[in-house]
Each structure stands twice: as structure tokens, then as C-alpha cells.
Amino acid sequence: MPILSSIPRKLFILLVVIALGLISGWLLIKYRPIQKEPAPVPISTSTPKSPAVSVPTSTTTNVTQETKTYRNEEWGFEFEYPQNLILKENTFRSYYSK
């Protein structure tokens, strides 16, 4: 008779698991944040006329702070950085680091 007593126990466990799944699914759907769709933006069919913008021919630099210039001839770029900048190389170690 051990087979007959184990069937109701297995059935009870199965029903509890199904009930917990249904309750958690219902709670997930009920309390999930609703994502609102953004309001449609009206599209203008006419082209607005933009005012003429003058581009300065020379750039001004801020001479109040001493800077150094880094140039990379291979890639063709340069940038200025503060003279008192502290640079720590390879502070993050990973498989792809040198």
C-alpha cells in the first residue's frame, strides 16, 4: 500500500507548484510597470529657413592654464591636456589588456 499513499502526496505537491506558478504569474502581470508609448510628434511639411551662421576663422585658446599637447602622427590627431594631469595606465586588468 505504499504506492497508494505516495500518489496523493505527489498530486498535492504538483498542485502546490501549479498554484504557486499561477499566483506568481498573476502578480507579475498585475504589478508590472506599464510602458506608455511616446506621443506622436507632428511632422512639418515646410522647410524652415535657417539663418546664416558665421564660422570663426581662428580659434582662441585659454592661456590661463598650462597645457601639454599630445600628437599622434600615425593616426593624425592631437589634443591638449592639463600639465598637472595624472595618468595611471593599466589600472584595469583583463584578458584583453596588455
N, C-alpha and C positions, 0 to 999 in steps of 0.2 A: 503493500500500500504506500510506499514512499513516493511512487510516481504520481499518484493522485494528489498528494499533499503538496508536491512541488509545482504542479500546474497552476493552481490558484496563486501561488506566490509569484511565479514568473509573469502571470497575467496582471497581477497587481503592480509589479514593477514596471511592466510595459505601459500600463495605463497612466502611472505616475509620470513616466518620461514623456509620454504624448501630451499629458495635461500641462506639464512644465514648458514644453515646446510651444504649445498654443498660447499660453499666458505670456511667455516672453515675446513671442511674435506680435501679439496684440499690443503689448506695452511699447514695443519698438515702433510700431506704426503710429500709435496714438501720440507719443511724446517726441517723435522725430521733428526737428525744426523744419518748418515749411520754407522752401526756397521760392521767393517771389520772382517772377520774371520782370526784367527791367522794362520801364515804359518805352514805347517806341519813340524814336527821335524823328521829327519831321524832316524830310529831305527837301532842300531848296532846289528849285529847278533853274533859278537865275544865278549867274556867276557874279559874285560881289567884286567890285573894283577895289583893288588894294592900292594903298598909297605908295608912292615911290620911296624906297628906303636907301639912304646913302650909306655906303660901306666905308669905314675909315681906312685910309691908305697906310697908315703906320700904327703900330701897336705901342701902347705905353706900358712900361714895366714899373712895378712897385720897387723902389730903391731903398725903402726903409728897412728891409730885411736882407741880410746877406744870403745869397743863394749860390749853389753849385749847379752846373749843367752836366747832365749825362747824355752822351751821344752814342748811338748805335749805328755805325756806318753800314753794317751788313743789311739791316732791316730798314734803314733810312728814317729814323725818328730820334727825337731828343726831347728832354724835359728838364725843367728846373726843380730843384728841391732845396729845402732849408739846409743851411750849413750845419746846424746842430741836430740834424735828424739821426736817430739811432736805428740801425737796421740789423735785425737778427735773422740770419739765414738758417734755413732748415730747422726751424723750431718745431715743425710738424713732421714726424717720421711716418712714412707709409711705404708700402710696397713699391710705389712708383717714384719715390724720392731718390735723389742721387746718393 
